[in-house]
């Protein structure tokens, strides 16, 4: 069901991840994975159609006993609408889904209106709690450092992102300075990423996992939400993100291109596009791995980062880039800084985590599906600071994801599931229904 504030409901069908995470598969939890979910179904579709695999909407995985596998799916609640008609806020099983569309100003205003309180709290937490600790640690006043980052990155940031950020800040009641600083906050991630295909996976399709290890202890997860951006003139895409942030570190677009990153060194190399906004630019303008690589190569870059990209054609690449160079690793390509990389595999991690990731891939080689990947990226591949995890299926636009709990890393939390194509369809359905009612 999808429940509106007025109590009206439209039917949504149900479906779980299946053995390989394919959309038509039955719900089959395995290897410790939490298993079942639901998808939306357009009003008027029959139960036979739903059982036939055409159910649409948002799917969320919950822990179910085998006897409860056929239970009715949980509801999607419509929490809020942007009064200007450019956004929706949904909630399902404790997960927020923000959907915004239109011009940069319209999307920013909708974002700030629908997530006002969460955005304000997160900006304050990042800038003043983390910033204060950073000042003590570095001996440099944090806001002075942020002003330097702003001045040096500003010439390289696409104007549409600044307009959206400022509109968000205005709607949320945050100063323009603080809104921009929060979105330019220097990232220090210690993450892992891996993409597998062909011989490595159970059905040959691409599975792309992303592990974000970052500041779980300041409760960023309290502002977590799936964000769906539908900008005029650019690709629609979704981010596993946070209220008040317009960039991304974990994303997939409607063309079937997915990306995740891992932080490195190079603090102080600020003369370029901030990494989170660079990845957003990739999402909005690229449709394939090669197009994404072209944008990364041509853009003025900042600090050292590592990326994993994958797309629906089963292309995959690993990237090591900083302000001065970019190195691309193809599937199965070895590198002296990495452990053994199996065929049809791209991985990015470091130290013992990278070694364990390689070992687990080899142990499950040829049998990797969504449930296996959830196990593969558990600790110690994920760190205690594990803020969120995501598994993409670019060929079907599915994403399985988990956010950290209050005291637990994301890898120990239940996974949720959504499908980008279905979310876009649901948004359009609600919008069209409202337009029809207003005539």
URLINBEL-V348508 format. One record per residue. RES is the residue in three letters. BURIAL is # if it has 9 or more other ideal C-beta (glycine too) atoms within 8 Angstrom, else .. Layout:
RES_BURIAL, RES_BURIAL
This chain:
UNK_#, UNK_#, UNK_#, UNK_., UNK_., UNK_., UNK_., UNK_., UNK_#, UNK_., UNK_., UNK_#, UNK_#, UNK_#, UNK_#, UNK_#, UNK_#, UNK_#, UNK_#, UNK_#, UNK_#, UNK_#, UNK_#, UNK_., UNK_#, UNK_., UNK_#, UNK_#, UNK_#, UNK_., UNK_., UNK_., UNK_#, UNK_., UNK_#, UNK_#, UNK_#, UNK_#, UNK_#, UNK_#, UNK_#, UNK_#, UNK_., UNK_., UNK_#, UNK_., UNK_., UNK_., UNK_#, UNK_#, UNK_., UNK_., UNK_., UNK_., UNK_#, UNK_#, UNK_#, UNK_#, UNK_#, UNK_#, UNK_#, UNK_#, UNK_., UNK_#, UNK_., UNK_., UNK_., UNK_., UNK_#, UNK_., UNK_., UNK_., UNK_#, UNK_#, UNK_#, UNK_#, UNK_#, UNK_#, UNK_., UNK_., UNK_#, UNK_#, UNK_., UNK_., UNK_., UNK_#, UNK_#, UNK_#, UNK_#, UNK_#, UNK_#, UNK_#, UNK_., UNK_., UNK_#, UNK_#, UNK_#, UNK_#, UNK_#, UNK_#, UNK_#, UNK_#, UNK_., UNK_#, UNK_#, UNK_#, UNK_#, UNK_#, UNK_#, UNK_#, UNK_#, UNK_#, UNK_#, UNK_#, UNK_#, UNK_#, UNK_., UNK_#, UNK_#, UNK_#, UNK_#, UNK_#, UNK_#, UNK_#, UNK_#, UNK_#, UNK_#, UNK_., UNK_#, UNK_#, UNK_#, UNK_#, UNK_., UNK_#, UNK_#, UNK_., UNK_., UNK_., UNK_., UNK_., UNK_., UNK_#, UNK_#, UNK_., UNK_#, UNK_#, UNK_., UNK_#, UNK_#, UNK_#, UNK_., UNK_#, UNK_#, UNK_., UNK_., UNK_#, UNK_#, UNK_., UNK_., UNK_., UNK_#, UNK_#, UNK_#, UNK_#, UNK_#, UNK_#, UNK_#, UNK_#, UNK_#, UNK_#, UNK_#, UNK_#, UNK_., UNK_#, UNK_., UNK_#, UNK_., UNK_#, UNK_#, UNK_#, UNK_#, UNK_#, UNK_#, UNK_#, UNK_#, UNK_., UNK_#, UNK_., UNK_#, UNK_#, UNK_#, UNK_#, UNK_#, UNK_#, UNK_#, UNK_#, UNK_#, UNK_#, UNK_., UNK_#, UNK_#, UNK_#, UNK_., UNK_., UNK_#, UNK_#, UNK_#, UNK_#, UNK_#, UNK_#, UNK_#, UNK_#, UNK_#, UNK_#, UNK_., UNK_#, UNK_., UNK_#, UNK_., UNK_#, UNK_#, UNK_., UNK_#, UNK_#, UNK_#, UNK_#, UNK_#, UNK_#, UNK_#, UNK_#, UNK_#, UNK_., UNK_., UNK_., UNK_#, UNK_#, UNK_#, UNK_#, UNK_#, UNK_#, UNK_#, UNK_#, UNK_#, UNK_#, UNK_#, UNK_#, UNK_#, UNK_#, UNK_#, UNK_#, UNK_#, UNK_#, UNK_#, UNK_#, UNK_#, UNK_#, UNK_#, UNK_#, UNK_#, UNK_#, UNK_#, UNK_#, UNK_#, UNK_#, UNK_., UNK_#, UNK_., UNK_., UNK_#, UNK_#, UNK_#, UNK_#, UNK_#, UNK_#, UNK_#, UNK_#, UNK_#, UNK_#, UNK_#, UNK_#, UNK_#, UNK_#, UNK_#, UNK_#, UNK_#, UNK_#, UNK_#, UNK_#, UNK_#, UNK_., UNK_#, UNK_#, UNK_#, UNK_#, UNK_#, UNK_#, UNK_., UNK_., UNK_#, UNK_., UNK_#, UNK_#, UNK_#, UNK_#, UNK_#, UNK_#, UNK_#, UNK_#, UNK_#, UNK_#, UNK_#, UNK_#, UNK_., UNK_#, UNK_#, UNK_#, UNK_#, UNK_#, UNK_#, UNK_#, UNK_#, UNK_#, UNK_#, UNK_., UNK_., UNK_#, UNK_., UNK_., UNK_#, UNK_#, UNK_#, UNK_#, UNK_., UNK_., UNK_., UNK_., UNK_., UNK_#, UNK_., UNK_., UNK_#, UNK_#, UNK_., UNK_#, UNK_#, UNK_#, UNK_#, UNK_#, UNK_#, UNK_., UNK_., UNK_., UNK_#, UNK_#, UNK_#, UNK_#, UNK_#, UNK_#, UNK_#, UNK_#, UNK_#, UNK_#, UNK_., UNK_#, UNK_#, UNK_., UNK_., UNK_#, UNK_#, UNK_#, UNK_#, UNK_#, UNK_#, UNK_#, UNK_#, UNK_#, UNK_#, UNK_#, UNK_#, UNK_., UNK_#, UNK_#, UNK_#, UNK_., UNK_#, UNK_#, UNK_#, UNK_#, UNK_#, UNK_#, UNK_#, UNK_#, UNK_#, UNK_#, UNK_#, UNK_#, UNK_#, UNK_#, UNK_#, UNK_#, UNK_#, UNK_#, UNK_#, UNK_#, UNK_#, UNK_., UNK_., UNK_., UNK_#, UNK_#, UNK_#, UNK_., UNK_#, UNK_., UNK_#, UNK_#, UNK_#, UNK_#, UNK_#, UNK_#, UNK_., UNK_#, UNK_#, UNK_#, UNK_#, UNK_#, UNK_#, UNK_., UNK_#, UNK_#, UNK_#, UNK_., UNK_., UNK_#, UNK_., UNK_., UNK_., UNK_., UNK_.
